[in-house]
Each structure stands twice: as C-alpha cells, then as structure tokens.
Amino acid sequence: MPKITVEELDRTLVVPPGANLREALLDAGVEVYPFVWALLNCRGHGICGSCRVKVTGGEENLSPRTDVESRKLRKRPDLRLACQCVVRGDVKVLTLPA
C-alpha cells in the first residue's frame, strides 16, 4: 500500500493504490486549502488551482502532470494540484507551499 508522507506534519498516511491525493489528504484531516479557499474551492475539478502541493519525494509515483496542471501552474513547475494526482507509490509532500 502506498504511503503519503506530509512533511510539515511529520505524518504518514497509508492509501490504496490509485487513490486521489487531494481526497486522501482531506479524509485524513490534512488542510489542503489556504484561507477562504477551504470554502470556495472547486471540489477537485482542477479549476481553482488552490490545492497546490510541493512533491519533495516520489514524484515518479504520481500520475503524470495533466494539461489542467500545466495551465494552472505554468509559472510554478515545482508544484502539483493534489486533485489531479493519482497515487501509485510512496510520495512525500508539503501542503500549502509558499
């Protein structure tokens, strides 16, 4: 079973293969959205771009970057949208990156 390590919380989540990163983090009570976006987010459709995470390890264990991510994050290639990531193996992330 893949593990998601949330670095700033020093917490590891075990998820089934194919889990959506955003859903796994939210189900575990990990805050994914900054400020008012917790209420005004797009619910995982990639429209708002507010569920940004920085992958610090295991990038190869996530699904490839989507066109939505490429458009939303063109100025931040170091980030991913959690709602667009399928977890296929162990990854390390920082949520709410600056």
ChimeraX attribute file (.defattr): number of C-alpha atoms within 10 A of each C-alpha:
attribute: neighborCount
match mode: 1-to-1
recipient: residues
	/A:1	12
	/A:2	17
	/A:3	17
	/A:4	22
	/A:5	20
	/A:6	20
	/A:7	14
	/A:8	10
	/A:9	10
	/A:10	7
	/A:11	11
	/A:12	15
	/A:13	14
	/A:14	13
	/A:15	19
	/A:16	13
	/A:17	14
	/A:18	15
	/A:19	16
	/A:20	20
	/A:21	23
	/A:22	24
	/A:23	17
	/A:24	19
	/A:25	18
	/A:26	12
	/A:27	10
	/A:28	11
	/A:29	9
	/A:30	15
	/A:31	14
	/A:32	21
	/A:33	20
	/A:34	15
	/A:35	9
	/A:36	8
	/A:37	14
	/A:38	14
	/A:39	10
	/A:40	11
	/A:41	17
	/A:42	15
	/A:43	14
	/A:44	17
	/A:45	12
	/A:46	19
	/A:47	13
	/A:48	15
	/A:49	22
	/A:50	22
	/A:51	27
	/A:52	27
	/A:53	24
	/A:54	20
	/A:55	22
	/A:56	15
	/A:57	14
	/A:58	15
	/A:59	19
	/A:60	13
	/A:61	15
	/A:62	21
	/A:63	15
	/A:64	13
	/A:65	16
	/A:66	14
	/A:67	11
	/A:68	15
	/A:69	23
	/A:70	15
	/A:71	10
	/A:72	19
	/A:73	16
	/A:74	11
	/A:75	9
	/A:76	12
	/A:77	12
	/A:78	12
	/A:79	22
	/A:80	25
	/A:81	25
	/A:82	27
	/A:83	23
	/A:84	24
	/A:85	21
	/A:86	18
	/A:87	26
	/A:88	21
	/A:89	20
	/A:90	21
	/A:91	21
	/A:92	19
	/A:93	22
	/A:94	19
	/A:95	23
	/A:96	15
	/A:97	13
	/A:98	7
